């Protein structure tokens, strides 16, 4: 993770040094309009096309046990790939249909990251170790309460900020 983070920082810094305040939201928008740059854009698009389905494998693996009973034993593989393909196509169509994707990604991050990153581990720890930590003022309960307060604050402020960004993005400027 450290190398990935350093690589992203280096790439971002080089991009900012090269383009300054004119830097665009997508790295490919900063490229000049020549043959080499266009071929890079095509290769970036192809790399996303071929790797995006891999990112959804874990999601499909989580939901597949709940959906597999809808398919006969003979069609289990077909059903799995149908669910996977539907999920991939659905998310791609949502991304294509939204003219301003960044505010929507921000909203998903505000709700999803806070829930998965703050609330879920805290609740899981409390549920797992409740018998050992149920003393009235145990450190774990105080810590969990503090984390849950941060979670509520971060989720509310992140959601409000994201919704305001969505409203601004879709408001017709006169």
Buried (B, 14 or more C-beta within 10 A) or exposed (E): EEEEEEEEEEEEEEBEEEEEEEBEEEBEEBBEEEEEEEEBBEEBEEEEEEEEBEEBEEBBEEEBEEEBEEBEEEEEEEBBEBBBEEBBEEBEEEEEEBEEBBBBBBBEEBBEEBBEEBBEEBBEBBEEEEEEBEEEEEEBBEBBEEBBEBBEEBBEEBBEBBBEBBEEBEEEEE
